[in-house]
Amino acid sequence: MPDSFQAILQISKEDRYIKTANSQLQLIPGKKKKLLIPLKKIEAVLNKLKGQEEQISGQIRERETLVNIEDEKIKKSDIKMMAVKNQKEYVASQKEIETAKKTIKKVEDQILQLEEEREVFTNELEVVIVEFQSVKETATEIEKGVLEEEKILLDKIDAFQKMKKEYLPNIDPEVFAIYETLTNKKIIPAAVPISSASCMGCAMSIPAQLYNEIIRDLSGTCPHCGRLLIYREPEKPKEDPKKKPKKKAKAKKKTTKEKK
């Protein structure tokens, strides 16, 4: 087979590899997005729990501030009681203290209840944090694999492109022009070898006369898909080395009776 035909077949082979690699490469963004789905779900639960815990913590802080205010009121009322001039002022101060203590008791009960509620969220949050870390680690490992797969595919495409360039000088410009027209139409592989009257690209039968012309010229074009057809002599069937050759049957010696 001439070098030009051999080179066009090799380039066609590389283009087929590139097409396959590009198809696999197009799946990478979807894989990246898919591996983030469980992480985003658990992250949403985590953020919700954090928000609920923070909300309760905020309510507790507000009530603790109120307790501090009421404590200050009690202190001021205690000081005021020491300087009262009559019974009426004493009773008023005493009432202020009692009201402040009742408020403190009520607010402290609320704080206690809120702390119990917060504890539930805190415990649940601890569990979800552990789960989140586990899911994140798994996602990171899977992402490493996806990124490695992406790198391998890009490296393959780059290698195939370089190999194509090496074969280009050996190809007849007219043949390559036809080849490029086919590849631009997304007909890949654009050149295929044939050893029988059928196209290896579209699997359609080739008319006998055209097939004879392809054998004569060593190349041609498929009448169905337009691919370049490069003739390759059929491979001879290999002999099985384990198969022993048949022994020739020995001629039987004539007996004395047969001779007579």
Secondary structure, 3 states (H helix, E strand, C coil): CCHHHHHHHHHHHHHHHHHHHHHHHCCHHHHHHHHHHHHHHHHHHHHHHHHHHHHHHHHHHHHHHHHHHHHHHHHHHHHHHHCCCCHHHHHHHHHHHHHHHHHHHHHHHHHHHHHHHHHHHHHHHHHHHHHHHHHHHHHHHHHHHHHHHHHHHHHHHHHHHHHHHHHHHHCCHHHHHHHHHHHHCCCCCCEEEECCCECCCCCCECCHHHHHHHHHHCEEECCCCCCEEEECCCCCCCCCCCCCCCCCCCCCCCCHHHHC
